Amino acid sequence: MEKLKKRWEIQKNWQLLFPVLGVLFTVFAAFLISKDSPKWFGVENTTIGWFTIIVFCTVLSLCLVRFFLWCFKKLEHKWKVTYKWEMIAIFIVFAITGSLSGKLAGPLVELLGLGREMTHPALYWTARIVLILPIYKIILVIVGWLFGQFRFFWEFEKKMLRRMGLGFLLP
């Protein structure tokens, strides 16, 4: 435990929440991807099917953890954070925000009257993708604030808006 605390610069026990959540979300994502693996081999609803899910989930979880650790190394000098555990919080915020904005865009498109059954697929997907951007920007700052990373995400948003030529919207 001390090795983990030292590696991620954790001073208080509550900060252990972020590595634990990171691992749990990684395993959950690996499970969501792996749960259909028995269908690939035609062994669904069997003991071999469950074994297949466990093996794929384990291998994918380990690969994802190694990928995220590689990302941390690449980004720790670019992102100005005080402690390494904050990097985990930032990755979790990006994951939650991306998923949530994608999920919320569908009902908003329906609410605008551009439902999948009523409009051409190109118009539907264009409207959905266009709606994802403002939803993402709003949710990113809110979820970032909930995870104690408001300052990082507020600066990230301002930088993103300036790069998109929308810096005039900032105060």
N, C-alpha and C positions, 0 to 999 in steps of 0.2 A: 504494500500500500504506500509506503514511504517513497518507493521508486516512482510510482505513478504520480504522487503529489509533486515530487521534485521535477519530473519531466514536464508536467503541464503547469508548473509554477502555481500550485494550489496552496493558499495560505489558510483558508477556512474550510471546514467540512462541507458547508453548503455548496461550495464550488465544485465538489465531486459530482453534483447533479448533472453537469454538462457532459463529462465523459461518459457517465452512465446512460444519459439520454442519447448521446451520439451512437453508442454501441447498440442500444435497443432499437433506435430508428433504422440503423444499418441492417440489423438482423430482420426487422420487420419488412424492410424494402426487399431484402433478399428472399424472404418467404413469399411476398406477393409475386415476385418474378418466378420463383421456383414452384409455386403451387400447381401450375399447369404442366409441369414436367412429366408426370405419369402419362398424360395424353400423348406425348411425343412418342412414347414407347408402347402404348396400348396396354398399360398395366394399371389403369385407374381402379380404385376401390379394392386394392389388394395390399397385402403386406409389402410386396415389392414396390408398390406405388408409394407407400409412406416412406419406405427406405430411400427411394429415389428423391423424394421431396427433401428429406433430411440431408442427404449427401449434397444435392444441388444447393440447398440453402447454406450449408456449412461452407462449401467451397466458394460460393458467391459472396458470402459475408466476409470471409478472409480476404478475398480479392478486393472487395470494396473498402475494407479497412486499410489495406496497403495502398490503394489508390488515394484515399483521403489523407493518409499520412504523407504521401508524396506531394499532394496539393498543399498541405500545411507548410511543408518545407519551401515550396516555390513561392507561397504568398506571405510568409511571415515577415519578410523584409519589405514587401510592397504595401501591405496593410499595416498601418500604425496602430498597434494595440499594446496595452500595458503588459498583459499576461498572455501566455500561450493558451490557457483554457478559454479565453475569449474567442479564439479562432473557432473552437468547437461550437460555441454559442452562435457565432456568425454563420457558420455552415448550416446549423439547425434552422436559423431564421430564414436563410435562403431557401431551404427545402420546404419549409412550411408555407412560405409566401408563394413560391412557384406553384405548388400543388393547389393551394387555396384559391389563388387568382384564376387558375385554369378551371377549377370547379365552379366558381362564381360567375364566370363569363357566360356559361351556357344558359342559366336561368335569366340573366340580364338580356341576352339576345332574344330569348323567348318573350320577355316582358316588353321589348321594343317592337314586337310583332314580326320579327324576322326568324321565326321558327324553322326548324330543319325541314318540316313537311311543306311549309308555305313558300319557301324561297329557293332559288337556285343554290346548289352547294357552294359555288364560288363566292356568292354574296354572303351566305351564312358564315362560312369560315373566315372571310375577310372581316366581317363585322365582329365576329368572336375574337379574332386576333387583335383587332384595333381596340376592342374593349378591355382586353387583358392588360394592356400597357398602363392605363390610369389606375385600374384596380390594383395592379402589382405595386405601383408607386405608393399608393395610400397604405396598403396592407404592409408593405415592407417597413415603413417607419413605425407603424403601430406595433407589429410583432417584434421589431427591433427594440422598441421601448419596453415591451413586456419582458424581454430577455436581458434588459439592462444595457443595451447597446445603441441607445437612441443617437448619441453623438456620432458614432461611426456611420450609421445608416442615413442620418440627416446630411452629413458631408458627402456620402456616396450618392444620394439623390441629387444634390446640387450639382455635383460633378457630371452626373448622367444627363441632367437637363441641359446643362451648358453644352455638352458634346452634341446633343440633339438639336441645338439651336433654339432651345426654349428657355434660355437663361433669363429672358425678360420677365418670366413668370415669378422669379424669385424676388423676395423683398430686398 
